[in-house]
Amino acid sequence: MLQKAFAFLAALTLVVLTGCGGDKPAAPAGGSAAPSGGAAAPAPKKEKKAGAAKEAYAMDKHKGSVKGTIAFEGEAARPKINTGGDAKCQAMHAEHPLLNEEFVVKDGKLKNVIVYLKSGTDKFSYEVPSTDVVIDQKGCQYIPHVVAMMAEQKLTFTNSDDLLHNVHGKGKANPEFNISQAKSGAKDSKTLLEPEVVFSVGCDVHKWMNAKVGVFEHPFFAVTGDDGSFEIKGVPAGDYEVEAWHESLPAQTIKVTVTDAAADAKFAAFKK
């Protein structure tokens, strides 16, 4: 009788253990078992490792520069823009017609080319300028037509025309935006957080209006002036790739070595 009692107790214990989940799979190593009635619990997110600290860039410590002139070969006609869709715009340019700004060439030199260091700029951390980059809407055009700036720097749009404009910004790395500026004196600012070449701006009201914005994570860039010249100052000594970008022509990339003096960036002539 005693042996039968022990056998009965052993069998009862086994049933109880099985009913309380004794055959559930064990939780995976390093995690937890799936919650009842649901999907497996999500894996914990990995924390991003902080990168090595970089030396803060100070322009006055570096005497090198990259300079040059962008030449152009080919037909560089600037067709007149038809502003007939807006009587006020047409009146502004009754004596001096508005000209297309895609190819602005003087004495064989090309304006509105963005020149920047494409590589070798990751040795330092850079402070974002506190000054705004300003694009004005004046005479039914964006002035200037091409600008360059650092990511996170403030980009401000103003309206000097006493008529409706809108600023429609489109890029790949930065979010699209659309700002209405209905009267003279309007002012709005945006901050482009990501580098990209380039972020485009247009006006949906006046389709011919457009501007280009080069956005960089460093301060080593320039836009060619009326004479096609550029200079990037305060460049640390080293080897770099330098790129020249134009809105309608293939970009050019060359290599330069910078010392404590000016390095000449000798680009081939842009050809149309």
C-alpha positions as CSV (number, residue, x, y, z in Angstrom):
1,M,0.0,0.0,0.0
2,L,2.8,2.4,0.9
3,Q,4.5,1.8,-2.5
4,K,1.2,2.5,-4.3
5,A,0.8,5.7,-2.4
6,F,4.3,6.9,-3.4
7,A,3.6,6.0,-7.0
8,F,0.3,7.9,-7.0
9,L,2.0,11.1,-5.6
10,A,4.8,10.9,-8.2
11,A,2.3,10.7,-11.0
12,L,0.2,13.6,-9.6
13,T,3.4,15.8,-9.3
14,L,4.3,15.2,-13.0
15,V,0.8,16.2,-14.1
16,V,0.9,19.4,-12.1
17,L,4.3,20.4,-13.5
18,T,3.2,19.7,-17.1
19,G,0.0,21.8,-16.6
20,C,2.1,24.8,-15.3
21,G,4.1,25.1,-18.4
22,G,6.9,22.5,-17.9
23,D,7.1,21.9,-21.6
24,K,7.3,25.6,-22.8
25,P,10.4,26.4,-24.7
26,A,13.1,28.2,-22.8
27,A,13.7,31.8,-23.5
28,P,16.5,32.4,-26.0
29,A,19.9,33.4,-24.6
30,G,20.2,37.1,-24.1
31,G,16.5,37.8,-24.6
32,S,13.0,37.0,-23.1
33,A,10.3,34.5,-24.0
34,A,7.6,35.7,-26.4
35,P,4.6,37.3,-24.6
36,S,1.5,35.1,-24.6
37,G,-0.8,35.5,-27.5
38,G,1.5,37.8,-29.4
39,A,4.6,38.1,-31.6
40,A,8.1,37.8,-30.3
41,A,9.3,40.8,-28.4
42,P,11.4,43.2,-30.5
43,A,15.2,43.0,-30.1
44,P,16.7,45.9,-28.1
45,K,18.1,48.7,-30.2
46,K,21.8,48.9,-30.5
47,E,23.3,52.1,-29.2
48,K,25.4,54.1,-31.7
49,K,29.0,54.2,-30.8
50,A,30.4,57.7,-30.5
51,G,33.1,58.4,-33.1
52,A,36.6,59.5,-32.2
53,A,36.7,63.2,-31.1
54,K,37.9,65.5,-33.9
55,E,39.9,68.6,-33.6
56,A,37.8,71.8,-33.9
57,Y,38.6,73.6,-37.2
58,A,40.0,77.1,-36.9
59,M,40.4,79.0,-40.1
60,D,43.2,81.2,-38.8
61,K,45.4,78.2,-38.3
62,H,45.5,77.2,-41.9
63,K,47.0,79.4,-44.6
64,G,46.4,77.2,-47.6
65,S,43.8,77.9,-50.3
66,V,42.4,76.5,-53.5
67,K,41.8,78.9,-56.3
68,G,41.2,79.0,-60.0
69,T,39.0,80.1,-62.9
70,I,36.4,78.2,-64.7
71,A,36.6,78.6,-68.5
72,F,33.8,77.9,-71.0
73,E,33.8,76.8,-74.6
74,G,30.8,76.8,-76.9
75,E,27.6,78.7,-77.5
76,A,26.5,80.7,-74.4
77,A,23.5,82.6,-75.6
78,R,21.2,83.9,-72.9
79,P,17.6,83.8,-74.3
80,K,15.1,86.3,-73.1
81,I,12.5,85.1,-70.6
82,N,8.9,85.6,-71.5
83,T,7.3,87.3,-68.5
84,G,4.0,87.9,-70.3
85,G,2.1,85.7,-67.8
86,D,2.4,88.4,-65.2
87,A,1.8,92.0,-66.1
88,K,3.8,93.3,-63.1
89,C,6.8,91.2,-64.0
90,Q,6.5,92.3,-67.6
91,A,6.4,96.0,-66.6
92,M,9.6,95.5,-64.5
93,H,11.5,94.4,-67.6
94,A,10.0,96.6,-70.2
95,E,13.4,98.2,-71.0
96,H,15.7,95.5,-69.8
97,P,14.4,92.0,-70.6
98,L,15.0,89.3,-68.1
99,L,17.6,86.8,-69.3
100,N,18.1,83.1,-68.6
101,E,20.8,82.5,-66.0
102,E,21.7,79.0,-67.0
103,F,24.8,80.1,-68.9
104,V,26.3,83.4,-67.8
105,V,29.6,83.8,-69.6
106,K,31.9,86.7,-69.8
107,D,35.2,86.7,-71.8
108,G,35.1,82.9,-71.9
109,K,34.6,82.5,-68.2
110,L,31.7,80.8,-66.5
111,K,29.7,82.2,-63.6
112,N,27.6,80.3,-61.1
113,V,29.7,77.2,-60.8
114,I,30.0,75.6,-57.3
115,V,33.5,74.5,-56.5
116,Y,34.1,72.5,-53.4
117,L,36.4,70.0,-51.7
118,K,34.8,66.6,-52.3
119,S,37.2,64.5,-50.1
120,G,39.7,64.9,-47.3
121,T,37.5,67.1,-45.1
122,D,36.7,64.6,-42.4
123,K,39.7,65.4,-40.2
124,F,38.0,68.2,-38.3
125,S,34.7,69.2,-36.7
126,Y,33.2,72.4,-38.1
127,E,31.2,75.2,-36.5
128,V,28.1,76.2,-38.4
129,P,28.1,79.9,-39.3
130,S,25.5,82.1,-37.4
131,T,24.9,84.3,-40.4
132,D,22.1,83.6,-42.8
133,V,22.4,82.8,-46.5
134,V,19.9,85.0,-48.2
135,I,18.1,84.6,-51.5
136,D,15.9,87.5,-52.5
137,Q,13.0,87.5,-55.0
138,K,13.5,90.7,-56.9
139,G,12.4,91.6,-60.4
140,C,10.7,88.3,-60.6
141,Q,13.9,86.3,-60.3
142,Y,15.9,84.7,-57.5
143,I,19.0,86.7,-56.5
144,P,21.6,85.2,-56.4
145,H,20.9,82.3,-58.8
146,V,23.4,80.0,-57.1
147,V,24.5,79.9,-53.5
148,A,26.5,77.5,-51.3
149,M,26.2,77.0,-47.5
150,M,26.8,74.6,-44.7
151,A,24.2,72.1,-43.5
152,E,22.3,73.4,-40.5
153,Q,23.0,77.0,-41.5
154,K,19.9,79.2,-41.9
155,L,18.7,79.8,-45.4
156,T,16.5,82.9,-45.6
157,F,14.1,83.9,-48.4
158,T,13.0,87.5,-48.8
159,N,10.5,89.1,-51.2
160,S,11.4,92.5,-52.6
161,D,8.6,92.4,-55.2
162,D,5.1,93.8,-54.4
163,L,3.5,90.7,-55.7
164,L,2.9,87.0,-54.9
165,H,5.8,84.6,-55.0
166,N,6.2,81.2,-53.5
167,V,9.4,79.3,-52.6
168,H,9.2,75.7,-53.5
169,G,12.3,73.8,-52.3
170,K,13.0,70.3,-53.5
171,G,15.9,68.0,-52.9
172,K,16.8,64.3,-52.3
173,A,18.4,64.5,-48.9
174,N,16.4,67.4,-47.4
175,P,12.6,67.5,-47.0
176,E,10.5,69.4,-49.6
177,F,8.9,72.7,-48.5
178,N,6.6,75.3,-50.1
179,I,6.4,78.8,-48.7
180,S,4.0,81.5,-49.9
181,Q,5.2,85.1,-49.8
182,A,2.3,87.4,-50.8
183,K,3.9,90.9,-50.5
184,S,7.0,92.9,-50.4
185,G,9.0,92.6,-47.2
186,A,8.0,89.0,-46.6
187,K,10.8,86.9,-45.0
188,D,11.0,83.2,-44.2
189,S,13.8,80.9,-43.1
190,K,14.5,77.2,-43.5
191,T,17.3,75.0,-42.2
192,L,18.7,72.3,-44.5
193,L,20.1,69.6,-42.2
194,E,21.7,67.3,-44.8
195,P,24.5,67.9,-47.3
196,E,23.5,67.6,-50.9
197,V,24.6,69.0,-54.3
198,V,22.2,70.5,-55.0
199,F,18.9,71.5,-53.4
200,S,16.7,73.2,-56.0
201,V,14.3,76.2,-55.4
202,G,11.5,77.3,-57.8
203,C,8.4,79.5,-57.9
204,D,5.2,77.8,-58.9
205,V,3.6,81.2,-59.8
206,H,6.4,82.2,-62.1
207,K,7.8,79.0,-63.7
208,W,11.0,80.6,-65.0
209,M,12.2,81.5,-61.5
210,N,14.7,79.0,-60.0
211,A,17.8,78.9,-57.8
212,K,20.3,76.3,-56.8
213,V,21.7,75.7,-53.3
214,G,24.8,73.6,-52.6
215,V,24.7,72.2,-49.0
216,F,27.9,71.0,-47.4
217,E,29.1,69.5,-44.1
218,H,32.3,71.7,-44.2
219,P,33.1,75.3,-45.1
220,F,35.3,74.6,-48.1
221,F,33.3,75.8,-51.1
222,A,32.9,78.8,-53.4
223,V,30.7,80.0,-56.2
224,T,32.3,81.5,-59.3
225,G,31.7,85.2,-59.9
226,D,31.2,87.2,-63.0
227,D,34.8,86.6,-64.1
228,G,34.6,82.8,-63.5
229,S,37.0,82.9,-60.6
230,F,36.8,81.3,-57.2
231,E,38.9,80.9,-54.1
232,I,38.4,78.6,-51.1
233,K,40.4,79.9,-48.2
234,G,41.6,78.4,-44.9
235,V,42.3,74.9,-46.3
236,P,44.4,72.6,-44.1
237,A,47.5,71.2,-45.8
238,G,46.8,67.9,-47.5
239,D,45.6,66.1,-50.6
240,Y,42.0,66.7,-51.8
241,E,39.6,66.0,-54.6
242,V,38.0,69.2,-55.8
243,E,34.8,69.2,-57.8
244,A,33.3,71.9,-60.0
245,W,29.5,71.6,-60.4
246,H,27.3,73.4,-63.0
247,E,23.6,73.0,-63.2
248,S,23.5,71.9,-66.9
249,L,26.9,70.4,-67.6
250,P,28.7,67.3,-66.3
251,A,30.7,67.9,-63.1
252,Q,34.5,67.8,-63.1
253,T,36.7,66.4,-60.4
254,I,40.4,66.9,-60.1
255,K,43.1,66.3,-57.4
256,V,45.1,69.0,-55.7
257,T,47.8,69.2,-53.0
258,V,47.5,72.1,-50.6
259,T,50.4,73.5,-48.6
260,D,50.6,76.8,-46.8
261,A,50.2,78.6,-50.1
262,A,47.6,78.8,-52.8
263,A,47.0,75.7,-54.8
264,D,45.8,76.2,-58.4
265,A,42.8,74.0,-59.3
266,K,43.2,73.6,-63.1
267,F,39.9,72.4,-64.5
268,A,39.3,71.8,-68.1
269,A,37.1,74.2,-69.9
270,F,33.4,73.4,-69.5
271,K,32.0,72.7,-73.0
272,K,28.4,72.8,-74.2
